[in-house]
Amino acid sequence: MSNEQRQAPHETGVDGTDDAPRLSRRTTDDGSGKANKVGKAAQERPVQQESILPTESITKAPKLSKKSRTREEEVELKRVRREAQRRAKRKQRPARGPVGRWWRKVQASPDRVTMGMAIVALGVVYGDIGTSPLYTLQTFVAGQGGIQNVDRPAVLGMLSLVFWSLTLITTVKYVLVAMRIDNKGEGGIFALYTLVRKYGRWLAIPAMLGGAAFLADSVLTPAVSISSAVEGLKAIPVLTPVFKETPNLTMMITLVIILVLFAVQSRGTERIGRVFGSVVMVWFAFLALIGLFSIQGDWSIFEALNPVYGIGFLFSPHNPVGLAIMGTVFLSTTGAEALYSDMGHVGRGNIYATWPFINIALVFNYFGQGAWILRNQHNPDLRGATDMNPFFQMMPTTVRYPAVILSVTAGVIASQALITGAFTMVSEATGLNWMPHLQVRYPARTRGQLYIPTINWVLCVATCAVLLIFKDSEHISAAYGLALTITMITTTILLMMYIWHDHKRVSAVIFAVVFLAIQTLFFLASMAKFMHGGWFTMLLTAAILFIMYTWKEGTKVERSQRRHMTPKECLPALEMLHNDFRIPYFADNLVYLTSDNEMRRLDTDIFFSIFADHPKRARAWWAVSVQTTDAPFTREYSVENFGTNYLFRVRIRLGFKVDQNVATYLHQIMHELIDGGELPKQTSTYPKVDEDPQIGTITYVLIHKALMPESKITTRGAVSLTVKYAIRHMAGNPVKWFGLAPYNPLVEVQPLFVTTRSVPRLNRVALPKPRKGKKANGGKKSVARKVKDGAVQVKHAVGQEVEQTRIETELVAAKADLAAHEAAGRIERKAERASVVKGAAKAGPKTGTKAKPSARAAGSSARPKDNGGKD
């Protein structure tokens, strides 16, 4: 809708300085020519305008509730009060002995442990690392060329590498070091970056690289975890013939599970979080028991705890893959990063309390698989088996049925943990202005449990694409882990910088040398997977990194050009427009939605939008911003009116659980300002969508920026802005986020205020003279006409030549006259100089003094010989 179409209807709908419309005073004729009484009464007194809104609601616009809290808020408030009472009672109990005092100290610290959150931690934190036994040794056996090629030194060496990788990477680096470095209880690479970014701008590079790699890895985790669990159905004898006849059956089952998993994300996971935790606790207990069962008293397998076996196998000539074996070993630590990134969801103390149980269960299971491999190295039934998985093969046949169900459930839980982690990572990147602002929903009570629809379906499509490309877990494992090694290396760099600036420089150097060496070895070994599928994750990492970098650079350029106007600068023009009755009202209330946090000044984008094209006169202009708080049910606002009754700067602060229905809350603010006398009274005559007769018409405006072609900007900045605007166009529409779609808001595009280069001027050229002559019938000219036209053209050409000759002759004559004139001038000047010299010579003997030469004579006397000779 154009501006002109919006202007005229709005100026008569609100009480104010303009005249309100009146009913006609014409009398009605009853047919006899006499005026009836109603018409006479209407002539005698003016009829006051009344609202003609329907009494019954038609649009069902949302209204404000009289209650200050919702039912959900009341339940949450009661829960918080009960929890506070329990804590107060525990503090009143006397501590018994040193253990009791230590426990009370722990419970009063950030390392507090609760049974409920410890169970939730099992489901949220350990799902990924808990599914590693499904595919780690399977990949190892396949890489060695089959179980017949795996001897005792190879098994002991592999188990030794797995054990010490779990110990050093997971236990030492993440549990003992990284988790002690938190940002207000939050962990993860972006939270760590916010702690160390003050030490150097270059630290944004490893932070963005690590975050991009983590998100890329989140695409492969659901595919590899669920597919490896579903493939356990092949180990059930009854189902083996079915899967042989239909090779793609496991892929189709996995695809259905993945689609269902992503479809239920919008409902949140908090309600089933404890169920997930209970299932994972059963899963890890099952891992430990089945591992101990498979060892069958062969405790010699624990010789692998000696690191010498691992180092010897790594450089052994009997190791066919060489250092690339570390890429397989790394699969056992793939969930280590989740311990740190999910720390804010469950608490550091709950991870400390549960990790020993998890670590022991993993070690028992890996060593149980190793013992089974040694016993079945020469089993003829397994010789040459292509898709043999030691995890399922070491179980009795009757146990495989519940094992498959448990493993599929654990795979789903692991995928859920990575998806939730991806949502959190994107939310943190948005807070750093490294990613576009997307619609975020919070289906749970805690802000950590969030849902981003756009990211959810992008992950879903990418995960399904991975499954369709690689088809089974063995090929997906070949691509898995490469991106995550990058995340671990970048996390090590940021941790080292934090420790270094914490005045522990020796510890920082030792930490960096040890862990960078190990993880660089992991990365180089994983690069062997590049051509076998690692290219996919690297391509995803590069794409996500490109989005982050361009969004960051584009935002940097935009903010460098953002300008604000003080009230002294903007109010005179706004007041003049507000009182200029020659301009019709564009709207009664013109509301600009902005992300600017400045409350005391006005953004120039809003100012120039008001005066762009046709000035947008309104009874009140509003600049409204919305902030999301960490508390779930915050509802508050602040207003700055700049000492006027027509310009208002509003900041609305809403909890992350509160719907951002800006239109409804803005009506409340307007009513309260009218009641307080800060805003003049308004009434609406005609029907509106909001069905509020006490508020005038409201037009919402969103401003988008565009780069002008003449902008003086670097190529990198121009590309960053172009990509940013393209991503923003595809990412989503903020109109829907704020619930403004029914109100038909305006979306304006304004130029980005950057320095522009000068544009060269245009040269005006004369239009060619039109040729005379008309076409004959049929578009053909007669011969005579053609001859005549030819003669005219020849005459015209001859005339042009004659004219050109005349012009050249006049030019030559003019040059000759100019030369003669210049020669005469030179002769005249010489004569003047000669007369001056002679006059001075005659005057000298009479006066007895030396006469002062004139300016010209003085100039000539400097060269007496030359001038004398010439004169």
N, C-alpha and C positions, 0 to 999 in steps of 0.2 A: 504494500500500500504506500503511495507517495505521501510526502509531507503535506502537500496541498489538500489531499483528501482527508487528512486527519485534523486539519486546523479548524475549519469553520464550525463543525458540530459541537465543539467542546466549549465555546465561549459563553454559552447560555445555560450551562447545566449546573452552575454553582453560584451561590450567593456571593456577591462581592461588589466591586466598584462598577462593573458593567450592569446595564439594565437587564433584569430578568424578563423573559417573555410573558406577555399578558394574553388573557383570553380576549377574543374579539368582542367589541361592544355593539355589534350590529344586532338589531332586533329581528326576531323571526316572524314571518308572516303566516297567519293561520288560514290564508286563502281568501279572506274578505278584505284584505288590504289594511287591516288594523294590526298594530303591534300587540303582542301578548304581554302579560304581566312580567314574565321572566325576562323578556328583553328590556322592559322599562327598568326593572330592578338592576339589571346589569349595567344600564346606562348611568344609574344614580351612584353606584359605588364600584371601585376597582376590585377585580377578582384576584385574590392572592393565588400564586402558583403552588400547587401541591404535587407531591411525588405520585407518579402513575405506575409505580412498581407493583407487580402482582402480589397479593397477600400471601399466596401459597408459593413456597420455594419450588422453582423449576430446575435451576442449574445444580442444586444441591452442593453449593460451594462449601468448602470446609469452614467451620466456625470454631471459635475459641471456646474451650471448656471452662466451666466455672471452677473446676478443681485445679489445684496447683500441681498435683502429682497424678500420674497414671497408676493403674493397678500394678503394673510391673515395677514401678518405682517404689510403691509401698512394700511389696514383697522384698525387694532388694534392701530397702532401708531396715526392715525387720531383721533380715539376715545379718546385716552389718552390726546391728545392735546386739544380737545374740552372740556374735563372734567377739565383740568387744567385752561383753560380760564374762565370757569364758576365759578370755585372756586376763581380765582383772582377777578372777578367782584363782587362776593358776599362779599369779604373782603373789597372792596372799598366802599361799601354802609355803611352809618353811622347806628350804632345801635340805636334803639329807645326805651328808657326806660330801667328799670332793666331787664324786661323779654327779650328784644332784646339782651342785653349784655349777659344774661345767655345763650340764645340760640346760640349766636355766639361762646361762650366759649365751649358749648357742641359740636358744629359742627367742632371745631378745635381740639377736643380731640379724643381718640380712641372710644368714645361712639357716634360717628357721626351717624345721622339718615338720611336715604334717603327713599323716598316713594317706589322706585323700589325695593330696597333690603329688605324693610320691607315686601313687598308682597311676595318676594322670600322666606323670612324667614318663612312665614306661611306654605309654601309647604315643605320646607326642614326640619324645626325644629319640628313642632307641629303635623306632620302626625300621629305619634305613639300614643301620648297622646290624640289626637283627636278621635281616634277610640275606646278608652277605654269604653265610654258609651254603645257601642254595646254589650259588654259581661260582664261587671262588675256586674250589678244588676241581670242579667240573671243567673250568677253563684251563686249569693247570694240566690235567690229564690229557685234554685235547691238544694242548700245545706240545706235549711230550710225544705225541704220535700214537696215543693209546695206552691202556693200562699195562700192556705187555712190556712197554719200554720204561716203566716207572719202577726203579729199584729202591732199595732201602736208603742209600745215601741221598737220592733225589727226594724221597718222602721226608726224611729227617731234615734235610736242608730247607725244603719248602715250609715245613711246620715251624722251624726255627725263625725263618724270615717273617712269617705271619705273626708269631708270638711277639717278637721284638718290635715289629712295626706297630702292633696294637699298643705295646707298652710305651714306646717313645712318642708316637704321634698322638694317640688318643689320651693315654693316662697322663704323661708328662706335659706335653705341649698344651693340650686343650683343658684337661681337668685341673691340673695343678698350676698352670701358668696363665693361660688365656682367661679362664673363668674368674680369676682374681682381678682382672682389669675389665670393669664394666662401666657403662654410662647410665647412671641412675638405675641400676639393676638390669639394663638391657645389654645384650651381647650381639655378636654378628659383625661382619666386616664394616658395614656402614656406621654402626654405633661406635666401633673402634676408631673409624676415621674422624668422627666428630671430636674425639679426644685429642688427636694428634695433628689435625689440619693446621693448627696455629704454628707448627714447626716447619712448615714449608708447603708452598702451593703444589709442588710436584707430587705430593702424596695423594692428590686426587687421581692421578693416573693409576697406581696400583689398586686404589679403592674401587674405581670404576671397572677396571679389568677383572678384579676378583668377583665383584657383584655380577657382572655380565656372565662370567663363567659359571657361577652358582646357578643363575637362572637357566642357562643352557643345560646344565646337568639335571635340573628339575624336569626337563622334558623326557630324559632317558630313564629316570628312576622308576616311574610307574610302569613303563614298558618292560624293563628288565626284571623288576621284582615280581610283577603279576605273571608274566609269561613263564618265568622259570618255575613258579609255583604250579601253574596250570599244567606244565609239561610233566609234572609228577604223576599225572593220570596215566602216562604211558607206561609207568612202572607197575601198574596194576594189571595182572595177567588177563583178567576178564576184558579189559578195555584195550588191550594191546592190538588185537586184530582190527578194531574200529579205527584206531589212529593210523594204522598202516594203510588202510584203504582210503582214508581221507587225511592226507598229510597236513592240510591247512586247517584242520579242525581246532587245534590248540590256538592258532592265531585268531580264529573267529571267536572262540570263547573269551580269550583275553580282550579282544576288541569290545565285546559286549560289556564286560566288567568295567573297562576303562570309561566307556560312555556313561554307564550308570553312576560311576564314581564322580565324574565331573558334573553330572546332572543334579546331584544331591548337595553340591557345595553350598548353594544359596541358603540351605536350612541350618547351616552351622554344625559344629562338631562338639560343642560343650556338653550337650545332653547325653551324648554317647561316649564322651571322653573317658569316663571311668570304666565303661564297658570295654572300650579299646584297651585301656590300661590293664584291665583284668585279663583280657585275651592275650596281650603281649606277655604278661607275667606267666601265664600258662605256657606260652610259646617258648620262652627262655628256659623254663623248667623242663619242658620237653626236650629242648636242645641239649641240656646238660645230661638228662637221664639217657637219652638215646646214644649220646657220645660215650658215656660210661659203659653202657651195654655193649657197644661195638668194640671197646677196648678189650673186653673179656679177659681181664687179668694180665694183659701184656703191658705191664708198666714200663717196659723198656722204651716204649714210644716217647716217654717224657725225657729221654736223652736229648730230644730236640730243644729243650730249654737252654742248652748250651749254645751260645751264639757262634761258636766255631763251626758248627755244622752248616749254619746259614751262609757264613762268609765263604767257607770251602766250596759249597755247591754253587754259589754265585759265580765264582771264577773257575769252576771245574770244567775240563774239556768234555765231560760226559753230559753237560748241560747244553742241549741242542739250540736253545734260544738265547743263551748268554745273558747279558744284562737286561734283555727284554722281559725276563722272568719277573722283574720288579713291577712291571705293569700289571701282572696278575696278582702279585702280593698286595698291590695297592687297593685292589677290590675289597680286601678285608677291612679297610679303614675308611671306606667311602662315607659312612655316616658320622664320622668324627666331627665334621664342621657343624652338623646339626646340634651337637651338644652345646656349642657356643652360641649359635644363632637363636636357639630356642630357650636360652637361659631366662630371658625375661618373661616367658609364658608360665614357667613352672617353678622358678626360684632356684638359686644356686645350691642351697642346702639339700633340696630333694634330689638333685643330680648327684651330689656327693654321696648321699645315703644309698642310692640305687646302683651306682656304677660298679662297685665290687661284685655284686651278684651277676650283673650283665657280663662283666669281663670273665668271670669263672665259667659261666655257661658257654660263652663263645669258645674259650680254650678247650674245654672238654669236648665240644662238638667237632672242632677242627682236628683234634688229636684222635678222636674216634674214627673220623673218616680216613685219616692217615693209616690207622691200624687195619681198617678193612681193606684198603688198597694193597697193603703189604701181604695180607692173607690171600688175596685174589689176583695177585700179579700173574700167576700162571693158570688161571681158570680158563679152560678152553671155551666155555660158553660166552665169556666176555671179550675174547680176543677179536679184535677188529670191530668192536661195537662203536658206532659213530656218535650217538647221542646219549651215552651212558653217564648217569649222574650219581656220584658216590653217596650223596646225601640220602637219596631214596633207596639206593641199592643196599645200603648197610642195614636197613630195617627189615624185620620179618614182614611177610606179605600181608598179614592181618593188620599190622600197624600202619601200613601205607595209606589206608583209607582215611583214618583221622589225620594222618600227617599231611595229606594233600589239602584237606579242609583247613587245617591250621595254617599251613604255609600260604594258601591263597588269602586267608584272612589277614595274616601278617603282612603279605605283600600289599594288600589294600590299605592297611594301616600305615605302612611305610610310605606309600604313595600319598596318602592323606597328609602325613607330616611334611613331606616335601612341597606339596601344593600350598599348605598353610604358610610354610616358610617363604615360598615365592611371593605370596600375597604381602607378607610382612616386608620382604625385601623391596618390592615395588613401592609400597607405602613410604618406606624410609627414603628411597631414591626420590620420590616425589617431594618429600620434605626438604631434600637437598637441592631441589630444582634440577634434577638430572633426568627426570621423566615427566611426561605430561600429567596434568591433574585429571585423574579418572574418578568415576563414580565409585564410592566405597560404601559398603554396607557392613553393619556390625550385628550379625545374628545372635551373638552371645553377650554375656554380661561384661566380659573383659575386652579391652580394646585390642588385645593381641589376637583375638579370634575375629578376623575380618574376612570380607568377601568382596572381590573386585570382579565384576562380571566380564569386562573386556579381557583381563588377564586370564580368567578361568577358561574362556572359550579359545583363546589363542593357544594356551597350553594343551587343551584338549585336541585341537586340530594338529598341533605339532607332534603330540604323543602318538596319535593314530597314524600320522605320516611315518614316524619312526618304525612303528610296528609293521606297516605295509611295506616299507623299504627293506628292513632286515629280517622280518618274518619270524625269527625264533630267538631265544635268549642267548644262544651261543654266539650268533652274529652281533646281537646288540651289545653283549659284553665286550666284544672287540672294539666297539666305539665308546664304551662306558669308562669313565674315570679320567679321560684325558683333560677335559675341561676342569674337573675338580682339582687336579694337581695345580692348575694355575691359581685357583682360589686359595689353596693352602700356602703356596709360595707368597702371594700378596699379603695374606694374613700374617705370615712370619715377618715380612718387612715392616708392617705397621706395628706389630708387637715389639719388634726390636727398637723402633724409633721411640715408642713409649717408655720402654725400659731404659734406653739411653738417656732420655731427658728426665728420667726419674732419679738421676744421679747414681745409677747402677751400671756404669759403662762396661766394667769387666764382665758382668753377667750378660749384658746385651751382646757383647762380642761373642762370648761362648754360645749363647742361644742362637745367634745368627749363623755362626759357622756350622754348628751341629745340624740344625734343622734345615737350613738352606741346602747343605750338602745332601742330606737324605732326600729332601723333596725335589731337588733338581735331578737326582738320580731317578726318582719316580717319573718326573716329567719326560726325561730323555727316553726312558724305557717305554712310556706310554706313547711316545711319538711313533714307535713302531706300529701302532694301531692306526696311524693316520690314513693309510690307503685302504684299510680294512673297515672303515666306518668312522674313524676319528675325525675325518674331514667334516662330517655332519655337525658335530658339536662345536668344532672350531668355526664353522660357518655361522652357526647360531650365536656363538660368543661374539664374533666380529659384528654381526648385525645389531645385537643388543648394545655393544660398546659404541657403535656408530650412533645409535639413537641417543644414548646417554651424553656422548660428547657434543653432538650437534645441539641437543636441547640445552645443555649447560652453556655453550658458547652463544647460542641465540638469546638465551635469557640474559646473559652478561651484556650483550649489545643493547638489548631493549632497556635494561635497567640503567645503563650508562646514558641513555637518551631520555629517561623519565625526568620530567620537570614538574615542579609544584609552584603554585601561586599563593602568595600570602593574601589574607583578606583585603589588605590595603590595595593590592594589585587587581583583584578580580571583582570586588564588590561594586565599584562605581559603574562598570559596564552592566553588571547583572541588575543593579537597581534601576538603571536607565531603561533597560529592556523590560523589567517587571512593570514599570509605570508607563510604558509607551502604549497607549490605547489604540494607536493606528495599526498595530500588529495584532492579528487575531491569536487567540490561545491555541497553542499546539496541543496542550493537554492541561488538565487541572493540576496533576502531579506527574512530574517527569522523573522517573527513578532510574538511576544508573547503577548497575551492579559492577563492582570493581574488586580486584584483589589487593589494592593498595591499602596499607595499614596506617597511613598518615591521617591523623584526625584533626590537626590544627591548620592544615593547608589543603588546597584543592588541586587535584591532578589536572594538568593542562589538557589531557585528552577529553575530560568532561567539559572543560571550559570551551574548547574549540568545537566540540560537538554541539553545544548549545547555540553557537553563533555560525556554524557551518551552513552553507547554502542559504536557506531561509532561517532567520533567527527563531529558535524554539521558545517562544514565550510561554510561561506557565505560572500558575499561582504559587507553586513551590517546586524547587528542584531538590532532588535527594541523591546523595552518593552513599550507597549501602555496600558494606562488606560483611562477609560471614566467616567466622573462625570456628574451627572444631577443637574442642578441649579434650583433655585426657580423661576427665570425669564423664561418666555415662549419661547423666541426666541434667546437665547444665542448661539453663535458659535465662539469659540476661542480655541487656543491651545498653549501649551508651550513645548519647546524642550531643553533638556540637552544632549550635545554630549560628555561630559567628556574629551574634548580636542582631540577627535579622529574624523576620518571620516568613522568609521565602527561600532560604538556603539551609539545608540540614545535612550534616555528615553523621551517618548512623553506623555503628559497629554492633553486629549481633553475634553473640557467643553461644554456641549450641554444643551440647554433649554429643559424643560420638554415637550414642544410641538414639538421638532425637532426629526425627525427620526434618530435613531442611526445607520446610514449606515457607519460603520467604514471604509470599503474598499474604498469607494469614497473619504472620507475626507483624508485618508492616502495617496492616490495618489496626492491630492493637496499638502500635506505637503512635499512629496518627490520631487515634481516638484519645489517647492519654495526653498527647501534646495539645489537642484542641481543648480538652478539659482543663489543662494547666494554663491556657491562654498563650502558649508559645506559637500555635498555629491558628490562623483565622478559621472560623467555622465554615464548613463546606456542606452543601446538600446536593444530591443528585436527583434529577427529575426523571430521566429516562431509564429503562431497564438496562442492567449490566450483568456481567457474568458473576461478579462477586456478591451481588445482591445486598449491597450496603448503601442505603440512601443517605447516610450521614457523611460519606466520603465521596469526593468528586472522582472524576475519571482518572485512571492511572495508566500511564504508558511506561513500559519497562524497556530499557535500552542496554544492549551489550555491545562493547566496542572491541573490535578486532583490529590488529595492526597489519599494515602491508608496507613492503619496501618499495620505494620509488625507483624507477630505472636510473634516474640521475644521481642517486645517493653516492656520496663519496665514502666508500667502505671497502675493506679488504675482501679478497675473494673468499677467504675462509669464513669471514663474518656473513657475507651474502649467502653462501651455501648453507651455513648453519641456520640462518633465518628462514631460508626457503624450505629446508627440510623440516624445521620446527613447525612452520605454518601448515605444511602438508600433513604432518603427524597429528597436529591438533585438529585438523579437519576430519581425520579418520578416527581419532580416539574416542570421540563422543561429544554430545551436545550439552553444554552446561544449562541450557534452558530446561531440560528434563530434570537435572539434578536439583534445581531450585523450585520445581513444581510450577513453572511459568508457562508451560506449553498452552494451556487453555486461554491465556491472556494475550496471545499474538504479539510477543515482544519484537522490538526492532533489533536487528543486528547490523551495526554500522562498521564500515571499514575506513580507517583513518591512516594517513601516511605516517610512517615512523619518522620522528623528528631527528634526522641525521643530517650532517653537513652534505650539501649537494654541490656538484661541480657546475661551472657556468656553461650555459648552452650557447653555441655560436648563433649569430644573428642570421636571419633569412635575407636573401637577395630578391628584390622584386624584378621580374622580367615582364616585358610587354607581350600581350597576346598577339598572335599572328593575325593579319588582316583577313577577314573572310573573303573567299573568292566568290565573285558574282557569276551568275549563270544558273539556269534551271535545266533539268533533265527533260528530254522529250518523251513522247509516249513509249512505254515499254522500257524506259531507262536507257534508250540509245539516242545519241546525238546524230544529227545529219552531217553530211560531209562538209557542207558550207559552214555549218556552225563550228565544226572542228577546225576548219581553216581559219575562220574568224578568231576563234579562241587562241589558235597558235600565233596569229599575227599580233593579237593583243599581248600575249606573253612575250613575243620577241620585242615588241615596242616597249613593254615594261622593262625588259632586260636592258635594252639599249638606253632607255632613260636612266636606269640605275647606273650604268657605266658612265654616261655623260655627267650625271650628278656627282659621281665619285671623282671624276676628273676635275670638275669645277671645284670641289672641296679641296682636292690636293693642290690645285693651282693657287687658290686663296691662301692655303697654309704656307706655301713657298713664299708668296708675296709678303705675308705677315712676318715670316722669319727674316726676310730681307729688310723690311722696314725696321724691325727690332734691332738688327745688327747696325743699320745706319744710325739709328737713334743712340745706341750705346757708343758708337765711334764719335759722334758729335759731342756727347757728354764728356768723353775722355779729353777731347781737344779743349773743351771749355774749361775743364778743371785745371788743365796744364796752364792755360792762359791766366787764370786767376792766381795760381801759385807764383807765376813769373812776375805779375804786377805787384803782388805783395812784397816780394823780395826787393824789387827795384825801389818801391816806396820807402822801405826800411833803410836802404842804403843812402838815399837822398836825405832823409831826416837825421841821420847820425851826425854829420859834421856841423849842422846848425845848432843842435842842442848841446853838443859836447858830451852827451851821455849815450849809453848803449840802450837802444830801444828794445822793449820786450817783444819777442816774436809772437805772432798769433799761434793758435793751436795748429793750424795747417803749416805755418812757417816753421814752427818748432819741429814738426814731424819731418819737414824737408831738410832742415839744417842738420839733421843727424847724418845725412849722406850728402855732403856738399859736393863731392867730386862727381858722383853719379848724376845728381840732379842738375848740377851746373853744365855738365856735358850734354845732357839731354835737352835742357832748356836752350 
